[in-house]
Structure formats: C-alpha cells, structure tokens
C-alpha cells in the first residue's frame, strides 16, 4: 500500500491533484472507483463485480436504471415501458441487506429485469397490452418470473408489446401506444416483444424477458442488435404467461450479450408441474449452460445455410451481404459450411400448419385469475371495445372459434408438426448438420406506420412448428445503423451446441454497439 508520504509526493509532482484524490490513490483507490457507476451496456458479470467491490449497491443500480428510463423513455418517444415496479427499490434494499449479511450473490442478485407485459407479476398489473386488462393484478408470479426472483433478480418494469402478442411486425398496444426502435426512432422494433427489446437495447435494464410464438423474441432482438433465445419446446415453463397460441408459445431471455442471455436461461429452464410439457426436459438439461460459453466453440461445427430465407426476391441486398460475411467469419472460426441446405417438401409440409387456439387459451388464462378477473372470457373483452383498431378484425374472428376444447394437439403430438419435424431432422442428419443458419429477418426494420414494404420475417416456421431451439445474435448493420441478426437453429434440446456456436461467433465478430441516442447520462461521469 502506498504511504501518506507518497501521497505528499504526488501533490508535489502534480499540483493539479486535490488532497482527497491524492490520499485515495495512496490508499489504492483509483479514480475509476471514485466515479459513479454507469449501467449503460453493463453485463451481469460487470454488475456483480461492481457490487462485490463496493462500487455500487443494488439500490444505487436500480436508481441508475430508473434515471435512464425517466430521462429517455418518453422524451425520445421510444415508449418501451408500460409501468415501473414501485417495489423495486425496496426489493433492492432487501438484497443489499442479504449481501451484507452473507457476502454471497445469488445468480441474478440485484439484476434489474425488464419483463414483457404478458408475464404475470404478483402485485403488478399484467395486461398483454390490452386496455381491457388495465389494473388486472395476477394472484402470483409466472413460473419464469418466480425463478428469476428466486435467483435474486428485480422486476424493474413491465414493457410494452404488440397487443395480445398479435403482431411480429410492430409493437403497438391500447395500454401504452407505439414503441419505437432504439437505433432509429422512425422505425419499428418488430413485435411482439418490442418493448423489452427496445428497453434492453437502450440500457433501461440489464436483461429482459420476452415471449415468442412465431418470432416475437428473435425478431425484436434482431431489430435491436440483441441476443434472443427461443429454447426447445418444453425446456421452459409457460405457466403464468398470457397466451397467444399456447402450443407454440415460449418465454425466454433478451439480452445484449450471449453470456447474459445464457445466465437467464440457466435460471428459468426446468420442469414445472403447472406446465406438463416441461416434463420433456427431464434428463436433457445440463447442470449449467454457462459451461458452453467457449470462444473456440465453432471449430468443427457443421452448419447448413438455409438458402430459402436468403435468396428470396424480396431479401434486401445488404442483408445478403451480411450473411455472406457471416459465413466467411464462421469459416474463419473453424466451422464447416454446407451450402445450400433445404428441407424437402417444405411448402407442402408447412401449408396450413398454424393452429389458432387463441380463444381457448385466453379463456383458460382468464379463468386462472379467479374471482377477481375483470373479464371472464374473450367475448366479454371484445364486447368492451377496449382494444387497438388494428387488431379488431383478428379479435372478432377469434371469438367465432369454439372455446370449449383445444382445437389441436401440442407440437409433440400434432401429426402436422411431427411430419415437418421429422422431415427437417432427416435432412439435417443427411448432411450431418449440427445447426442451420439464416438471417433472422431478410429486410431492415420498417418505418413506423409502413405496412407495405417487405417484412422479411423468417422465423415463423422452422423453430415454432418443430419445437426446435433457435438463437439470434447480431450480425451487423444495414444502411449504417439498422441492426440485423443471424439465427442458429438446432435439434431439440441442443442448446449446449447452439450456445457454443453463437458465443464463438459473437466473440469473434463483436457486432453489437450501443444506440447513439441513448448514451450514458452526464451525471454518471463514467
């Protein structure tokens, strides 16, 4: 340790030093430590290191994120947040007291999480973006919310979403209005988890939870230079998530880095008696997923390039260029590329493969709210008129279906899903593939209000209709500032392989950069 005599020497040699600064340096405290911790772009590991070192408390961390939400969300019209958790600071205080007592951090200790507004949160309203459910307080947490809280996370805020999760293209609701893209405020963040993605991209929270029926984790992640994980059907529970089509719904992480997304997945994965399909995960979940974060993870991996999603006439040339560059980067990391790859009879096997179970599924959710439910069924919600005009037709069509029994079987028992999954698996085995790659979207984010330009959504079929896992990771930017993502899709419960691949690709390319309009706040001085 430096001596006070050394401090005096510093003052003599550096007249600009203040006495306090010199003494702090003499005690081994750097100028960096003296400055306030800024949460912008910080990872879970960096936050935990700051907590352990005493640079920040959980309360101060929550305050820092709340300041960013207050400064940016409405002023920029990003409009990602529906409601802030009024108990967030009290929860932070309890976690600070626990750390002071135990000197140990739980896996997500003090980590502020942005939660999509279709996850039940005890004591905090859950609306699925619907004005009809304003003030609806669920009786308990969704399974995934409970798991992150048990791991020490703080539900910081609920994020805006496409109303009832109807649109993968945009994020607009009657409860909160239109959410915009953090990289270009004139453009959409995709949907339906656009609020979570925009908030995480702008560092309003450390990580987020979204849901994905067709593309609603991966699309918003791609549009906001983020990592999004749609896990294998049955690896994570859907209990307490307001459904779109339960047979396809999956909840999961949205994060700025692969490591952070994996840390969240590690917490939320596993069997839940309230969601019987998670029985499929037993014996197929490793002790932890972080062990697969390997920088050389692509070496020897056989990856098939799904040309169907690249060579389409509407694919933007700059997306094609990014994919071509990604392929070269993958080769440079030791991957073996099989190009082209396709699924035989794709068109015939996927025709009419969707099953609209919305009416049945939502009625079941409303029943789970008990006697305090504002509405007992979807028909009553439609009759209320409390919804955005753009979803009126879809709602009215939904209540024409019979709600008394499930209209189709789950992905593991529906003959159409089985046939398509078997065909895709057979094709992958023929080429000895470890994973399939393709652009998450084939076009840049649309302008807000544009419903005519090519959408470019590539994620509605391969993963949602087979139950196979898919992870999107940033692959660069088009037109200077518009993010694009690359998807890696694997066999059921092949998350360990996919994590190795996407982590190695991320570490080799480092495509993510922060959105320019959401810099560190000046008062943070970091």
Secondary structure, DSSP 8 states (H G I E B T S, - for coil): ---HHHHHHHHHH-TTS-HHHHHHHHTT--HHHHS----TT--HHHHHHHHHHTS--HHHHHHHHHHHHHHHTTTTT---EEEE-TTHHHHHHHHHHHHHHH----TTTT-EEEEETTB-BTTBB--TT-GGGTT-B-SS--HHHHHHHHTT-EEEEEE--SGGG--SS--EETTTEE--BTTBTTB---SSSHHHHHHHHTTSSSEEEEEESSSTTHHHHHHTT-EEEE--TTTB--TTB--SSTTT-EEEEEESSHHHHHHHHHHHBS--TTSGGGGGGTTTS-S-SGGG--TTTTTT-EEEEEGGGTSSTTS-HHHHHHHHHHHHHHHHTT-EEEEEE--TTHHHHHTT-----HHHHHHHHHHHTGGG-S-SSHHHHHHHT-S-GGGHHHHHHHTTS--SS-SS--TTT-HHHHHHHHHHHHHHHHTT-SEEEEESBSS---BTT--SS---B--TTTTTTT---EEEEEEEEETTTEEEEEEEE-STT-HHHHHHHHHHHHHHH------TTS---GGG--
